[in-house]
Amino acid sequence: MKARPASLKVRRPVSVPKWQLRLYVAGRTPKSSEALANLKRICDTHLSGQYRIEVVDLVKNPSLAAGDQILALPTLVRKLPPPARKIIGDLSSEHRVLVGLDLRSH
């Protein structure tokens, strides 16, 4: 049996999560930590492994706020699936987050 040359190795496609979320926070404040914990809980319950959360700390990288036009913190931005949507606050209201992410109707 011959070994395949490196250029002919079978590569598996990289799985891209259906939901890509970006949470903008201001350092490690209680409000920022609460927003992240709430978001993880909601995603684990309703998106079961189909999501990726990126946390952007604007204390460390303030210039990153311009890309998504962030005016208040914490702010959650749904990047995928389109269209982009924003939710401002600590994400403590599960119903509000689900409506904001378009997972549940009003």
C-alpha positions in Angstrom: 0.0 0.0 0.0 1.4 3.4 -1.0 1.3 6.4 1.2 -0.4 9.4 -0.4 1.7 12.4 -1.1 1.1 15.3 1.3 -0.7 17.3 -1.4 -3.3 14.6 -1.9 -4.3 14.1 1.7 -8.1 14.2 2.2 -9.0 17.2 4.2 -12.3 17.5 6.1 -14.2 20.8 5.7 -14.0 23.0 8.7 -17.3 23.2 10.4 -18.6 26.8 10.8 -21.2 27.3 13.5 -24.6 28.4 12.3 -24.7 31.2 15.0 -21.7 33.6 15.3 -22.2 36.0 18.2 -19.9 38.8 19.4 -20.2 40.2 22.9 -18.7 43.6 23.5 -17.8 44.3 27.1 -15.8 46.8 29.1 -13.2 44.9 31.1 -14.0 42.3 33.7 -16.9 44.1 35.5 -19.7 42.3 37.2 -22.1 43.5 34.5 -19.8 42.1 31.7 -19.4 38.8 33.5 -23.2 38.5 34.1 -23.9 39.2 30.4 -21.4 36.5 29.3 -22.8 34.0 31.8 -26.4 34.7 30.7 -25.5 34.4 27.0 -23.7 31.1 27.5 -26.7 29.7 29.5 -29.2 30.8 26.8 -27.0 29.5 23.9 -26.5 26.1 25.7 -30.3 25.8 26.2 -31.5 27.0 22.8 -28.6 26.6 20.3 -27.1 23.3 21.5 -23.5 23.5 20.2 -24.4 25.4 17.0 -22.8 28.7 18.1 -19.6 30.5 18.7 -19.2 33.4 21.0 -16.4 36.0 20.6 -15.9 38.3 23.5 -14.4 41.7 22.6 -13.0 43.8 25.6 -13.2 47.4 24.5 -11.0 48.4 27.4 -8.2 46.5 25.7 -9.2 47.3 22.1 -11.4 50.4 22.0 -10.9 50.8 18.2 -12.9 47.6 17.6 -16.1 49.4 18.6 -16.3 51.3 15.3 -16.8 48.2 13.2 -20.2 47.3 14.7 -21.0 50.8 15.8 -21.1 50.0 19.5 -22.4 52.9 21.6 -23.3 51.1 24.9 -21.9 48.1 26.8 -22.4 45.3 27.1 -23.7 44.8 23.6 -24.3 41.5 21.8 -24.1 41.4 18.0 -25.4 38.5 16.0 -23.0 38.2 13.0 -24.5 35.0 11.6 -27.0 34.2 10.4 -27.8 37.4 8.6 -29.0 40.0 9.1 -26.8 41.3 11.9 -28.8 42.2 15.0 -27.8 43.9 18.3 -29.0 43.5 21.9 -27.8 46.0 24.6 -27.7 45.1 28.3 -26.8 42.3 30.6 -28.9 39.8 28.7 -30.7 38.8 31.9 -34.1 38.6 30.1 -34.1 35.3 28.3 -37.2 36.2 26.4 -35.7 39.5 25.2 -32.5 37.8 24.1 -34.5 35.1 22.2 -36.6 37.7 20.4 -33.5 39.8 19.7 -31.7 36.9 18.2 -34.9 36.1 16.2 -35.2 32.7 17.9 -38.7 33.5 19.2 -41.4 35.8 18.0 -42.5 38.8 20.0 
